[in-house]
Amino acid sequence: MRHRKSNRKLGRRSAPRRALLRNLVVGLFMAEPTDDHAERICTTPEKAKEARRLAERLITLGKKGTLAARRRALQLLPNKRAVRKLFDEIAPRYAGRPGGYTRILRLGRPRVGDAAPQVLFELVGISEEAAAAPRPEVAVEREEPEKQPEEAKEGKEAEPEPKE
């Protein structure tokens, strides 16, 4: 029986599974945000759900900001650049948020090679701020259909103009 066993095995032994989850979280933290969305990566739903646990735990450590928290984060995620970005840029964004720092959005298209379902695994924040910001209204110019002469509408044929 597998009662009270909380993690997914993801078809790997413990060391490769830990490396996979670390790499997913490093990829998430080191991804470049754009104007309309925060850091995001594309992966499978099972991997994203399992990596979410590690990412949220690390962001909570980053919010503490102590030396002990930084050392603990380096134990969980041995990538100095990712931990530096976590403590300097990512964690301060969530200072007033009590949890729920990540989002998993299902994509409609399966992966090309093996048809596995795909999700976007992203940090929340920028897209919510962009949605709350007022957007300028853009006037869309539509082309009017060409009007036919009224004579043609009534069923009368228009007389051709004489050629000179």
Secondary structure, 3 states (H helix, E strand, C coil): CCCCCCCCCCCCCHHHHHHHHHHHHHHHHHCCCCCCCCCEEEECHHHHHHHHHHHHHHHHHHHHCCHHHHHHHHHHCCCHHHHHHHHHHHHHHCCCCCCCCEEEEECCCCCCCCCCCCEEEEECCHHHHHHHCCCCCCCCCCCCCCCCCHHHHCCCCCCCCCCC
